[in-house]
C-alpha cells in the first residue's frame, strides 16, 4: 500500500511510524495513495463533512476517569467515541461523513481517515470491536502532552480538506450550512469540526508553553474542547481560553467532564462532532 503527503504530495512506499511526512512534519498527514478516491455522484461533486478527533493519549489518561471509577479515562474515551461514531449508522448517508483520528502525547499519530461507513464495515458493525481497537491504539502511547502540535496538525489537514487539495481525493465539495447568529446575521459554516479532549496542560521537553489555537484565524472557529477533570485545574482554564463561542447559541464551545453523570454527554459529544454538526453543549439534541 502506498501513501502520499496531503501537504506536498510526496509519495511513500510505506507509511512513517506516525503517518506524517518527513519533510512537512505535522503539516503533512499521509493519505492512502493505493487508488484514487473519486467521490462524484450523479455527475457532480459529492458534498461531504469532516470531523478531526484529537485524542489525548498521554500517561495521565490511563488513570481512573473519576474517583472510584473502574474505568480509566482511556477506556471511557474509547468506549464513548466508538458508540458515538457507530450511532451515525442511522444517518441517511454515513458514507458522506469522514473522520480523521489523531492520537497525541508528546508525539502525534494518525490512525485513520475514513468515512463512517468504512469504519462500520471494517469493524463488522460491532461497536465493542471498534472500541477495543481504539483503546489498544491509545494505550500504546503514554508520554507527555503536545496539545499545540496536535492543533497544528489538525489545522493543516482541515485546510487541505476545505481547499480540496488532498492528493488523490477527487469529486467532493466540503458540505456547508447557513447559521443565523444571535445578532440576526447569517453565516456560511463548513461542516468541518475539530474535537480536542485532554486532561492536562501543554507539557513537552520539560516545559509548559501557553496553548495557541490556529483556528482563531478561521472565519468560523471550528474547534471544540473537552476537559477531563475539575473546573479549577489550570489545564481546564487554559483550554477554555483558546475556545470561541458557538455561532448558533453564543455559548462556549467547551465541555467539562468532571463527574460520572456526564459520561452520557461524552457519547453524544462524539456523535455530534463526528457528524460535523453543532458546536456547543446547547447544540446536542435532547433525547
C-alpha positions in Angstrom: 0.0 0.0 0.0 1.4 3.4 -1.0 0.9 6.8 0.7 1.1 10.4 -0.2 1.6 13.6 1.9 -1.6 15.7 2.0 0.6 18.9 2.0 3.4 18.4 -0.5 2.2 15.2 -2.3 5.5 13.3 -1.6 5.0 9.6 -2.1 5.9 6.9 0.3 6.0 3.1 -0.3 5.5 2.6 3.4 4.0 5.0 5.9 6.1 6.6 8.6 5.6 5.5 12.1 3.3 8.4 12.9 1.8 8.8 9.5 3.3 12.3 9.0 5.6 13.4 6.2 9.3 13.6 7.0 9.6 16.9 5.1 6.4 18.6 6.3 6.1 17.4 9.8 2.7 17.9 11.4 1.6 19.9 8.3 1.8 16.8 6.2 -0.6 13.9 7.0 -0.1 10.8 5.0 -3.1 9.6 3.0 -3.6 6.2 1.4 -2.4 6.5 -2.2 -3.2 3.0 -3.4 -6.2 4.0 -5.5 -7.8 7.3 -6.5 -10.8 8.2 -4.4 -13.4 9.6 -6.7 -16.5 10.8 -5.0 -18.6 12.1 -7.9 -22.3 11.4 -7.5 -24.8 11.7 -10.4 -22.3 13.6 -12.5 -21.4 16.2 -9.8 -19.3 16.5 -6.7 -20.4 14.8 -3.5 -20.9 17.0 -0.5 -19.1 15.6 2.5 -18.3 16.6 6.1 -15.2 16.1 8.2 -14.5 15.6 11.9 -11.0 15.6 13.2 -10.6 13.9 16.6 -7.6 15.0 18.7 -7.4 12.2 21.2 -5.1 12.7 24.3 -3.1 9.5 24.8 -0.7 10.9 27.4 0.3 8.9 30.5 -2.2 10.6 32.8 -5.1 9.4 30.7 -4.5 5.9 32.0 -5.7 7.0 35.4 -9.3 6.4 36.7 -11.9 8.5 34.9 -13.4 9.7 38.2 -12.6 8.9 41.8 -13.5 5.3 42.5 -14.3 4.6 38.8 -13.4 1.1 37.5 -12.7 2.7 34.1 -9.7 4.6 33.1 -10.0 7.8 31.0 -8.6 5.9 28.0 -11.2 3.2 28.3 -14.0 5.6 28.8 -13.0 7.7 25.8 -12.5 4.6 23.6 -16.0 3.3 24.5 -17.7 6.7 24.1 -16.0 7.5 20.8 -16.9 4.1 19.4 -20.5 4.4 20.5 -20.9 8.0 19.3 -19.4 7.1 15.8 -21.5 4.0 15.5 -24.6 5.9 16.3 -24.1 7.6 13.0 -25.0 4.5 11.1 -28.6 5.7 11.4 -27.6 8.7 9.2 -29.0 8.7 5.7 -25.5 9.0 4.2 -22.9 7.5 6.5 -20.5 7.4 3.6 -20.6 11.3 3.4 -19.3 11.8 7.0 -15.5 11.4 7.2 -13.5 11.1 10.4 -9.8 11.6 10.9 -8.4 10.4 14.3 -5.1 11.7 15.6 -3.7 10.5 18.9 -1.2 12.6 20.8 1.1 12.5 23.7 4.5 14.2 23.1 4.2 12.7 19.6 1.2 12.7 17.2 -0.1 9.7 15.3 -2.9 9.5 12.8 -4.8 6.1 13.0 -7.4 6.6 10.3 -9.1 8.9 7.8 -12.2 7.1 6.7 -15.9 7.6 6.2 -18.3 6.4 8.9 -19.5 3.7 6.5 -16.0 2.4 6.0 -15.4 2.3 9.8 -18.6 0.4 10.4 -17.7 -2.2 7.7 -14.1 -2.6 8.8 -15.2 -3.4 12.3 -18.1 -5.7 11.2 -20.7 -3.3 12.6 -19.6 -4.3 16.2 -19.1 -1.4 18.5 -17.1 -3.4 21.0 -14.6 -4.4 18.3 -14.2 -0.8 17.3 -13.9 0.4 21.0 -11.2 -2.2 21.7 -9.3 -1.1 18.6 -9.3 2.5 19.7 -8.3 1.5 23.3 -5.4 -0.6 22.0 -4.1 2.3 19.9 -4.4 4.8 22.7 -2.8 2.5 25.2 0.4 2.2 23.1 1.3 5.8 23.8 1.6 7.3 27.3 4.2 10.2 27.0 3.8 13.9 27.9 1.3 16.2 26.2 1.8 18.2 23.0 -1.6 19.9 22.5 -0.2 22.6 20.3 1.4 20.1 18.0 -2.0 18.3 17.7 -3.8 21.6 16.9 -1.2 22.4 14.2 -1.7 19.0 12.6 -5.5 19.3 12.7 -5.4 22.8 11.3 -3.2 21.9 8.3 -5.4 18.9 7.4 -8.6 20.8 7.8 -7.3 23.5 5.4 -6.3 20.8 2.9 -9.8 19.4 3.1 -11.7 22.7 2.8 -9.5 23.8 -0.2 -10.0 20.4 -1.8 -6.2 19.8 -2.1 -6.0 16.3 -0.6 -4.0 14.2 -3.1 -6.0 11.5 -4.9 -9.3 12.6 -3.3 -11.4 14.0 -6.1 -15.0 14.8 -6.9 -16.0 16.2 -3.5 -17.1 19.6 -2.1 -17.0 20.4 1.6 -20.5 20.5 2.9 -21.7 23.8 4.2 -24.7 25.1 6.0 -26.0 28.6 6.9 -26.5 29.5 10.6 -28.3 32.5 12.0 -26.4 34.2 14.7 -28.0 35.8 17.8 -27.3 39.1 16.2 -29.5 38.1 13.3 -26.7 37.7 10.8 -26.5 34.7 8.5 -23.1 33.0 8.3 -22.0 30.1 6.0 -20.2 27.5 8.1 -18.3 24.5 6.7 -19.3 21.1 8.0 -15.9 20.6 9.5 -15.2 20.2 13.2 -12.2 19.6 15.3 -12.8 18.0 18.7 -9.9 18.1 21.2 -10.1 16.4 24.6 -7.4 16.4 27.2 -6.9 16.1 31.0 -3.9 18.4 31.4 -1.7 21.2 30.1 0.8 21.6 27.2 3.9 19.9 28.5 6.8 18.7 26.4 10.6 18.9 26.8 10.3 19.7 30.5 8.3 22.9 30.0 4.7 24.1 29.7 4.0 26.6 27.0 0.8 28.6 26.5 -1.8 27.0 24.2 -2.2 28.6 20.8 -5.2 27.9 18.6 -4.7 28.3 14.8 -8.4 28.1 14.4 -8.8 31.6 15.7 -7.8 32.7 12.1 -10.8 30.9 10.6 -13.9 32.9 9.7 -15.8 30.5 11.9 -13.8 28.8 14.7 -14.4 25.0 14.2 -12.5 23.9 17.4 -14.4 22.3 20.3 -12.7 21.3 23.5 -13.5 18.9 26.3 -11.6 18.6 29.6 -11.4 15.6 32.0 -11.0 17.0 35.5 -12.1 19.8 37.8 -13.0 23.2 36.5 -10.4 24.8 38.9 -7.5 23.0 37.2 -5.0 25.1 35.2 -5.5 22.8 32.2 -9.2 23.4 32.2 -8.8 27.2 32.3 -6.1 27.2 29.6 -8.2 25.1 27.3 -11.2 27.4 27.7 -9.0 30.4 27.0 -8.5 29.3 23.3 -12.1 28.3 22.5 -14.6 30.5 20.8 -18.4 30.8 21.2 -21.0 28.8 19.1 -22.3 30.8 16.2 -25.8 29.4 16.9 -26.1 30.0 20.6 -23.3 32.4 21.5 -22.3 29.7 24.1 -18.8 28.5 24.8 -17.6 25.6 22.6 -16.5 23.7 25.7 -17.5 20.5 27.6 -16.5 19.7 31.1 -16.2 16.1 32.1 -15.9 16.3 35.9 -18.4 13.7 37.2 -19.8 10.3 36.3 -23.2 11.8 35.4 -21.6 13.4 32.4 -20.5 10.2 30.8 -23.6 10.1 28.6 -22.7 13.6 27.4 -19.4 12.3 26.1 -21.0 9.8 23.8 -23.4 12.5 22.5 -20.4 14.8 22.0 -18.5 12.3 19.9 -21.7 11.6 17.9 -22.3 15.4 17.3 -18.7 16.1 16.4 -18.4 13.0 14.1 -21.4 14.1 12.2 -19.8 17.6 11.8 -22.8 19.3 13.3 -23.1 21.6 16.3 -20.5 23.4 18.3 -21.5 23.7 22.0 -23.5 21.8 24.7 -26.7 23.5 23.6 -26.3 22.0 20.1 -26.5 18.5 21.4 -30.0 17.2 20.6 -32.2 16.3 23.6 -33.5 12.8 23.5 
